Amino acid sequence: MVGHLKGRSSSRREAIWIGYHVTEIVALSERDPKVSPEELLAGFHPSYRFGEVSFDTYIPDPAHPSQAEAVERLREFAASMDRRSTSGGILSWFARKAKKNSPGAPNGVYLDGGFGVGKTHLLASLWHAAPGEKKAFGTFVEYTNLVGALSFTTTVEVLKEYSLVCIDEFELDDPGDTVLMSRLMRELSDAGVKLAATSNTLPGALGEGRFAAQDFKREIQVLSDQFETIRVDGEDYRHRGLEAAPEPVTAGAELDTAQQHFPEEQIFAFDDWTALTNNLSRVHPSRYRELVKDVDVLVLSNVTTITEQAMALRFVVLADRLYDKDVPVVASGVPFEQLFTEDMMAGGYMKKYFRTVSRMTALAREGQLGEKAP
């Protein structure tokens, strides 16, 4: 039995009764979410997936000692943060003044390593362990979106009151972002804000292969000088000891397969691949979190290889939001190993694309095999 529901979105919603449960079917391709600057700022905290992680829940791989070393260094970094600097008042002013004028060690830590070695887990653990209530945690693109929503000056004024600013997946995709983030990090560091970042690229090599990095060497060096680099080696934990990615489901059987695997009450997003990607080109990436916020399972039909760079970068953002929310994926079409072209996988954004393939594969394994990555 199928009926129509009036929901929180203007998009089509259907209700399917399965036994005693009601499954709602929505279409991301029909959504056009709106997000205020206040809502953007309120979202700067670890996602559901990393909402309760800690240094104790991170399991270092014995084959890669740098993982255990990174945990200990981050524990020390969290312990070194002056609790008085988060209390406000005259003590906060003196603490900030001392930090601003003190030479020597960088004011931040930078976790460098391949995709799937647990860098985001470690960054979120640092956020949870650090003292104070005013802390920010977001991806690189979320900070650039915040500047676009609030203005650069307002963003600095807001974030300089925080004790810690964490930037996940720190990557510079164009000269404008290079200058923007170097200025932001410099001003926050001067204000005494502790910084922490993750990336697949050493801070001195940011931007290589994407634009004429030598033309922006000064800005990139400013970024590098803000951080102590901590190397995190290892294999992609999402696939450690597990089988290869599952085969795509048969076209036409996507929704039935998803409902069999998730028979309990859920909200399913069911989209044709072309319709979804067309909508992604119309919705700004800053709104992708809102786009999927109530979705429990994503069902995709007829996935094809992305051939346009702009769309590929937009899908990277969507994949991050899906992974943050731990949304299982059931899909037909090409396997996610073929999500991007060979040229893309060998180009300047290759690390972003490898991360996306890794994350989408993990979500597909969960959706189609019921296996969660460790």
SVG drawing of the C-alpha trace seen along z (x, -y; Angstrom):
<svg xmlns="http://www.w3.org/2000/svg" viewBox="-2 -42 63 53">
<polyline fill="none" stroke="black" stroke-width="0.4" points="0.0,0.0 1.4,-3.4 0.3,-6.8 1.6,-10.4 2.9,-12.3 3.4,-16.0 6.8,-16.3 9.5,-18.7 10.6,-19.1 8.8,-20.4 10.0,-17.3 7.8,-14.2 7.4,-11.9 5.8,-8.5 4.9,-6.1 5.1,-2.4 3.6,-0.2 5.8,2.9 4.2,5.1 3.7,2.7 6.4,0.3 6.1,-2.8 9.0,-3.5 9.1,-7.0 10.6,-7.4 12.1,-10.8 14.0,-12.1 17.2,-14.2 17.0,-15.3 13.8,-17.3 15.2,-19.0 16.4,-22.6 17.4,-23.1 18.0,-26.5 20.6,-27.1 21.1,-30.2 24.6,-31.4 23.6,-30.6 22.7,-27.1 26.0,-26.7 27.9,-27.8 25.8,-25.5 27.0,-22.6 30.7,-23.0 31.1,-19.9 32.0,-16.3 29.4,-14.4 27.3,-11.5 29.9,-9.0 32.5,-10.7 30.2,-12.0 31.6,-9.8 35.0,-8.8 38.1,-9.2 41.8,-8.5 40.9,-5.2 38.6,-4.1 41.3,-4.6 43.0,-1.3 46.6,-1.8 47.9,0.7 51.0,2.3 52.5,2.5 52.6,-1.3 54.1,-2.8 53.4,-6.3 49.7,-5.8 50.4,-5.2 52.9,-8.0 50.2,-10.3 47.8,-9.4 50.3,-10.3 51.3,-13.6 47.7,-14.6 47.0,-13.8 49.9,-16.1 48.6,-18.8 45.1,-18.6 46.7,-18.7 48.9,-21.7 45.9,-23.9 45.6,-26.5 42.2,-26.1 42.3,-29.7 42.3,-30.9 38.7,-29.5 37.3,-31.2 37.1,-34.8 37.9,-37.9 41.3,-39.4 43.0,-36.0 41.9,-35.2 43.3,-38.5 46.8,-37.9 46.9,-34.3 46.1,-35.3 48.7,-38.1 51.4,-35.7 50.6,-33.2 50.6,-35.9 54.0,-37.2 55.7,-33.9 58.1,-32.6 59.0,-29.0 56.7,-26.1 53.8,-26.3 50.3,-26.9 48.8,-23.9 49.1,-20.3 48.8,-18.8 47.9,-15.1 49.3,-13.9 48.6,-10.5 46.8,-8.5 43.0,-8.1 41.5,-5.6 44.2,-5.7 41.9,-7.3 42.9,-11.0 39.4,-12.2 38.9,-9.9 42.0,-11.4 41.0,-15.0 37.5,-14.4 39.2,-12.8 41.3,-15.9 38.1,-18.1 36.4,-16.0 39.5,-16.0 40.4,-19.6 39.2,-21.8 36.5,-24.5 33.1,-24.7 33.8,-27.0 35.5,-24.7 34.9,-24.4 35.2,-21.2 34.5,-21.2 35.8,-20.3 37.9,-22.7 35.1,-23.4 32.7,-24.1 35.1,-26.9 35.3,-28.5 31.5,-28.3 31.3,-29.9 33.4,-32.8 31.1,-33.2 28.1,-33.3 29.4,-35.5 32.1,-37.5 35.8,-37.1 35.9,-39.7 32.9,-38.3 34.3,-34.8 37.5,-35.9 35.7,-37.7 33.6,-34.7 36.3,-32.0 38.9,-33.9 36.8,-33.5 37.2,-29.7 39.9,-27.8 40.4,-25.3 39.6,-25.2 39.8,-21.8 39.9,-21.6 39.3,-18.2 40.5,-17.3 42.6,-20.5 43.1,-20.9 43.6,-24.0 41.8,-23.8 42.3,-27.2 44.4,-30.4 41.5,-32.2 41.2,-29.5 44.9,-29.6 44.9,-33.3 41.7,-33.0 42.7,-30.2 46.3,-31.5 44.8,-34.8 42.2,-33.1 44.8,-30.7 47.3,-33.5 44.7,-35.8 43.3,-33.0 46.9,-31.9 47.7,-35.5 44.7,-35.6 45.9,-32.6 43.5,-30.0 44.9,-26.5 44.7,-24.9 44.5,-21.3 44.1,-19.9 44.1,-16.7 45.1,-16.2 46.6,-13.8 49.2,-16.4 52.1,-17.9 51.4,-21.5 54.3,-22.8 53.0,-20.9 49.4,-22.1 48.1,-23.0 50.6,-21.0 49.2,-19.6 46.1,-21.8 47.3,-25.3 50.5,-27.2 51.5,-26.7 54.8,-28.5 52.9,-31.7 51.4,-31.4 54.4,-30.0 54.4,-32.8 50.7,-32.1 51.4,-28.3 54.5,-28.8 52.4,-30.9 50.1,-27.9 52.9,-25.5 54.5,-27.6 51.3,-27.4 51.5,-23.6 53.7,-20.9 53.3,-18.0 52.4,-14.6 52.7,-11.7 50.0,-8.9 51.0,-5.9 48.9,-2.9 46.4,-1.0 42.8,-2.1 41.1,-0.8 37.7,-0.9 38.8,2.1 41.4,3.7 40.8,7.5 37.5,7.2 36.4,8.4 36.4,6.3 33.5,3.9 30.2,5.6 28.9,5.9 26.2,3.3 22.6,4.6 20.5,5.4 18.8,2.4 15.2,2.2 15.8,4.1 17.5,1.3 14.7,0.3 13.5,3.9 17.1,4.8 17.4,1.9 14.0,2.6 15.0,6.2 18.2,5.2 16.6,2.4 13.0,3.5 12.7,1.4 11.2,-2.1 13.5,-4.2 13.6,-7.2 14.9,-6.1 16.2,-8.5 15.6,-6.9 17.2,-8.7 18.1,-8.2 21.8,-9.0 21.4,-11.6 18.6,-13.4 20.7,-13.5 23.8,-14.8 21.8,-17.4 20.4,-18.7 23.9,-18.7 24.9,-21.3 22.0,-23.5 22.5,-23.2 25.5,-24.8 27.8,-22.3 27.3,-24.2 23.7,-22.9 24.5,-19.2 24.4,-18.4 20.9,-19.7 20.1,-17.8 20.7,-14.5 20.1,-15.3 17.0,-13.0 18.0,-10.2 18.7,-6.8 19.4,-4.8 20.4,-6.1 19.3,-4.1 20.8,-5.0 19.8,-3.7 22.0,-3.6 25.2,-5.1 27.6,-6.2 31.2,-7.4 31.5,-11.2 33.3,-12.8 33.2,-16.5 35.6,-17.9 33.1,-20.3 30.5,-17.6 33.2,-15.3 34.2,-17.8 30.6,-18.4 30.1,-14.7 33.2,-14.5 31.4,-16.9 28.1,-14.8 30.1,-11.6 31.7,-13.2 28.3,-14.3 26.9,-10.7 29.9,-9.2 29.7,-11.6 26.1,-10.6 26.8,-6.9 24.2,-6.5 24.2,-3.0 24.1,-3.0 22.5,-0.5 23.2,-1.2 23.0,0.2 25.2,-0.8 29.0,-1.0 30.8,0.0 32.2,-2.9 35.7,-2.0 34.7,-3.4 33.0,-6.5 35.7,-8.8 37.7,-8.7 41.2,-7.4 42.5,-10.8 40.8,-12.2 42.2,-9.4 45.7,-10.4 45.3,-14.2 45.7,-17.0 42.5,-16.0 43.4,-12.3 43.6,-12.2 40.1,-13.6 38.8,-11.1 40.5,-8.1 39.0,-9.2 35.5,-9.3 35.9,-5.9 37.0,-4.5 34.1,-6.1 31.4,-5.2 32.7,-1.6 32.4,-1.4 28.9,-2.7 28.0,-0.3 29.4,2.6 27.2,1.6 24.1,1.2 24.4,4.3 26.3,6.7 25.5,5.5 29.2,5.1 30.4,2.1 34.1,1.0 36.0,1.4"/>
</svg>
